[in-house]
Amino acid sequence: MATETPTSDHPAIPTGDHPARDRHQIQTLILAASILVVALAAVVFSVTFAASLNRYGVLYFPLGFYLLAQGLLIFIVVLAFWFVRIQERIDLARSQGEGL
């Protein structure tokens, strides 16, 4: 990433050599960060409310226990597949934009 020296015509603005690559990296970073935030929020929610969720049952198990034992694992696997699906769309858009 190069920075131009400030002149009277335009101020010092960082300019990338490859704007499409930079945009792709930023989109990927935002997607990964949002997936991690959602996963961590689900873990915090499950741990925080596990005792109160145990009043309800799922498959003959208390809900809080089930979420901590299996539910979070299933949720994170589904989240990982969703991440790959969205990342494929981002990658496909980048590869189609390179041909222009």
N, C-alpha and C positions, 0 to 999 in steps of 0.2 A: 504494500500500500504506500503510495507516494504522496508527499505533501508538497504542494506548490508554495513558492515564496509569495508573501502578500505583495500585491502591487496596488496601484490606485484603481485598476480596472476591476479586480475581484479580490475578495479576502482569501485567506488561507483556508481552503476547504479540502479535507482529505478526499482524494479521488482514488478509486480502485482501478486496477488494470483490467479486471474482469467483473463487471457489474452483475452479470447473470449468475456467476459463481457465488458472489457475495450475497445476492438475494437468496439463492438456494441454501447457503449455509445459515443465513438468518432464519429462514422458514423452518429448516430442520432443527435449529436450536430452540426456537419457540415451541415447536411441536414436542420435542423431547422434554423440555422444561415443564410444559403443561401436563404431559403424561405423568411425570414424576410427582408433580404437585397433587394431581388427582389421586394417585396411588397412596401417597403419604397421608392425604386427608382421609382416605378410606380407612387406613390403618389406625390413625388417631381416633376417628369416630368409633371404630369397632372396639378399641381398647377402652375408650372413655365410657361408652354406654353399654359395655358387655353385661354388667350386673343387672341393669334395668331391662335389657333385651332378653334376659333369661326367662322372663315371665311368659314369653311367647315360644311356641314350639315349631320346629321344622324337621320333618322326617323323624319324629319321636326324640329329637334332641332339643335342648334349650337353644334359642336363637343366638344368644351371645356366644355360647360355646361353639355352635356350628360356624358362625362367622369367623371366629378366630382359628378354628381347626381346618375348615375347608373353604368357606365362603370367600375369604380374601385371596386364597390361591386361585380359585376359579376366576374371580374378578380380575386379578392381575394377568392371568393368561389371556382372557378376553381382551383386556386393555392392550396387551402386547400385539395381538393379532390386528386390533384396530389401528395401532400405531403403524404397523407394517403396511396396512392398506392405504392410509393417508400418505405415508412416506413414498409409496409407489406412485401416487398421483403427483406428488411434488417432483419426483425424479422424472416422470414421464413429461411433465410440463417443461422441465429444464431441457430434456433431450430434444423435444420438439422445437424449442426456442433456439437451440444451437444451429439448426439448419437454416435459419433466416439470415 
